[in-house]
Amino acid sequence: MLKVNKLDHCFGGLRAIANFNLTVHENGIYGVIGPNGAGKTTLFNLISGIFKPTQGEIIFDGKKISGCKPHEIAKLGVARTFQNLRLFNDLTVTENVRVGILNRQSNKTWRDTILDYTASDSRQDDIIQRLLDLVGISVRSADKAGSLPYGMQRKLEIARALATQPKLLLLDEPAAGMNPKEVMGLVDLIRSAKREFNLTIILIEHQLRLVEALCEEVTVMNFGQVIARGTLAEVQNDKTVIKAYLGEGEVG
């Protein structure tokens, strides 16, 4: 479904992604882990079109998407959440999810899609209700997104991403700020979404409990490069990975 070939990205003199390669097969859940500053979110920004690669290519579902605009990539079936929440705080929960539905259907701005909503579009309400039920926040559907507790805002962002009808879902630290109980609830949510919508998922996460519960394969990054790949148990025992996380002096 996704193939990243010899990807490079530079910010001035800083090489944030260096000769990066990744192959993602359909209907799997893949983890991307690494210390802070390893280049994980930059990778997502490249896949989703926020950044354009300095070199290399990204192939999604047989089509080259490197260099495409974010809305073009979204329409092809790539959706994402963000490490730092990107909700429309002054819109309701329902309106935030509706943006995802309507943006998939038109080239209009998100403001226009809300203004164009009429009673004749009420069939969308069933989809929105289904998504809010899935993520467990339907009781707050009329509330402003900015008024939700942090954990619910994370779930709303997932619901909005799912509303775009993606084939590939990129989740950037979805468990950030969650307590252990919320993390295990998120595991169930992601499994349910994958099953119900036949998704392929790539997950950036520091909560290794979540990675262990969900991911079939893990890619470890450091300084923009792949330093290990395998199951979580395999990469946790890799001396290069231990060194990247703990430092030179911790490795015998």
C-alpha positions in Angstrom: 0.0 0.0 0.0 2.8 2.4 0.9 6.4 2.4 -0.3 8.9 5.0 0.8 12.1 5.0 -1.3 15.4 6.7 -0.4 13.6 9.6 1.2 15.6 12.7 2.2 14.4 15.9 3.7 16.5 18.9 4.8 15.7 22.0 6.8 18.5 24.3 5.6 21.7 22.5 6.7 19.8 20.0 8.9 19.2 16.6 7.3 16.0 15.6 9.2 15.3 12.5 7.1 18.2 10.6 5.6 17.9 7.8 3.0 14.7 6.5 4.6 13.0 3.4 3.3 9.7 1.9 4.4 7.3 -0.7 3.0 3.8 -1.0 4.4 1.4 -3.8 3.3 -2.3 -3.5 3.3 -4.4 -4.1 6.4 -1.6 -4.1 8.9 -0.7 -1.9 11.9 2.9 -0.6 11.8 4.7 1.2 14.5 7.3 4.0 14.1 9.3 4.7 17.3 12.4 6.5 18.3 13.7 9.2 20.7 12.5 12.8 20.5 13.9 14.5 17.4 14.3 11.3 15.5 12.3 12.5 12.5 9.1 10.6 13.1 6.6 13.5 12.7 8.7 14.9 9.8 8.1 11.5 8.1 4.3 11.8 8.6 4.5 15.4 7.3 6.2 14.1 4.1 3.7 11.3 3.6 0.7 13.6 4.1 2.1 16.3 1.8 2.8 19.0 4.4 6.4 18.9 3.4 7.9 18.1 0.0 10.9 15.7 0.1 14.3 17.0 -0.9 15.0 13.6 -2.6 13.3 10.2 -2.9 9.7 9.2 -3.6 6.6 8.1 -1.8 4.3 5.7 -3.6 0.7 5.2 -2.2 -1.6 2.6 -3.6 0.4 2.5 -6.9 0.5 6.3 -7.3 3.5 8.6 -6.6 2.3 11.2 -4.0 5.6 12.8 -3.1 5.2 16.5 -4.1 1.4 16.3 -4.1 -0.6 18.8 -2.0 -2.2 17.7 1.3 -5.8 17.8 0.1 -4.9 15.8 -3.0 -3.3 13.1 -0.8 -6.3 13.1 1.5 -8.6 12.5 -1.4 -6.5 9.5 -2.5 -7.2 7.9 0.9 -4.5 9.1 3.4 -5.7 10.6 6.7 -3.8 11.6 9.8 -4.0 12.9 13.3 -1.4 15.3 14.8 1.0 15.2 17.7 -0.4 18.6 18.7 -4.1 18.7 18.3 -5.5 20.4 15.2 -9.2 20.6 15.9 -11.5 23.5 15.0 -12.1 24.5 18.6 -15.0 26.9 17.9 -17.0 24.3 15.9 -19.0 21.6 17.6 -18.0 18.0 17.8 -20.5 17.1 15.1 -19.2 20.0 12.8 -15.6 18.9 13.2 -16.5 15.4 11.9 -18.6 16.9 9.1 -15.6 18.8 7.9 -13.9 15.4 7.2 -16.9 14.1 5.3 -17.4 17.2 3.1 -13.8 17.9 2.5 -13.6 14.4 0.9 -16.4 15.4 -1.4 -15.4 18.8 -2.7 -12.5 21.3 -3.2 -14.1 23.9 -0.9 -12.6 25.2 2.3 -13.7 23.8 5.6 -15.7 27.0 6.3 -17.6 26.7 3.1 -18.4 23.0 3.7 -20.0 24.0 7.0 -22.0 26.8 5.5 -23.2 24.6 2.6 -24.7 22.0 5.0 -28.5 21.8 4.6 -31.2 19.5 5.8 -30.9 17.6 2.5 -27.5 16.4 3.7 -28.9 14.8 6.8 -27.8 11.4 5.6 -24.4 12.5 6.8 -25.7 12.6 10.3 -25.9 8.8 10.4 -22.2 8.6 9.4 -21.3 11.1 12.0 -23.3 9.3 14.7 -21.6 6.0 13.8 -18.1 7.6 14.1 -18.9 9.4 17.4 -20.3 6.1 18.8 -17.2 4.3 17.7 -14.8 6.7 19.5 -17.2 7.0 22.5 -18.0 10.7 22.5 -21.5 10.9 21.0 -22.9 12.4 24.3 -20.8 15.5 23.6 -21.9 15.9 20.0 -23.3 19.4 20.4 -20.4 20.7 22.5 -17.7 22.9 21.1 -14.5 20.9 20.4 -12.4 23.2 22.6 -14.5 22.4 25.6 -13.8 18.7 25.6 -11.4 17.1 28.0 -8.0 16.3 26.4 -8.6 12.6 25.9 -11.9 13.2 24.2 -10.2 15.7 21.9 -7.8 13.0 20.8 -10.7 10.7 20.0 -12.5 13.5 18.1 -9.5 14.0 15.9 -9.5 10.2 15.1 -13.2 10.4 14.3 -12.6 13.4 11.9 -9.8 11.5 10.2 -12.0 8.4 9.7 -14.7 10.7 8.2 -12.5 11.2 5.2 -12.9 7.5 4.3 -9.1 6.7 4.4 -7.3 3.6 3.3 -4.2 4.6 5.3 -4.5 6.2 8.7 -1.5 7.9 10.2 -1.7 8.3 14.0 0.9 10.7 15.5 1.2 9.9 19.3 -2.6 9.3 19.8 -2.0 8.3 23.4 0.0 11.4 24.4 -1.3 12.7 27.8 -3.5 9.7 28.4 -3.5 7.6 31.6 -3.0 3.8 31.5 -6.8 3.1 31.5 -7.3 5.5 28.6 -4.4 4.0 26.7 -6.0 0.5 26.9 -9.3 2.0 25.8 -7.5 3.5 22.8 -6.1 0.1 21.9 -9.7 -1.2 21.7 -10.8 1.9 19.6 -7.9 1.5 17.1 -8.6 -2.2 16.7 -12.4 -1.5 16.2 -11.7 1.2 13.6 -9.2 -1.0 11.7 -11.7 -3.9 11.6 -14.8 -1.8 10.7 -13.2 0.3 8.0 -10.6 -2.2 6.7 -7.7 0.2 7.5 -4.0 0.1 7.2 -2.5 2.1 10.1 1.0 3.6 10.9 1.4 4.6 14.5 4.0 7.0 16.0 4.0 6.4 19.8 6.1 6.6 22.9 3.7 4.5 24.9 5.3 1.1 24.3 2.3 -0.7 25.9 0.2 0.6 23.0 2.8 -0.4 20.4 3.1 -3.9 21.9 -0.6 -4.4 21.9 -1.2 -3.3 18.3 1.8 -3.3 16.1 2.9 -6.3 14.0 6.2 -4.6 12.9 8.1 -1.7 14.3 10.5 0.7 12.6 13.0 2.5 14.9 14.3 5.9 13.8 17.1 8.0 15.0 18.5 11.2 13.4 16.2 10.6 10.4 17.4 7.1 9.6 16.1 3.6 10.2 18.3 1.9 12.8 16.2 -1.2 13.4 13.1 -3.0 12.2 11.2 -6.0 13.5 8.8 -6.9 16.3 8.9 -4.8 19.4 10.6 -7.5 21.4 13.3 -7.8 18.7 14.1 -4.1 18.5 14.0 -3.6 22.2 17.0 -6.0 22.5 18.9 -4.3 19.7 22.1 -2.7 21.0 21.8 0.2 18.5 18.3 0.9 19.7 19.3 0.8 23.4 22.2 3.2 22.6 19.8 5.6 20.8 17.5 5.8 23.8 19.9 5.5 26.7 23.2 6.8 25.4 26.6 5.3 24.7 27.5 4.5 28.3 24.5 2.2 28.8 25.6 -0.3 26.2 28.0 -3.1 27.2 
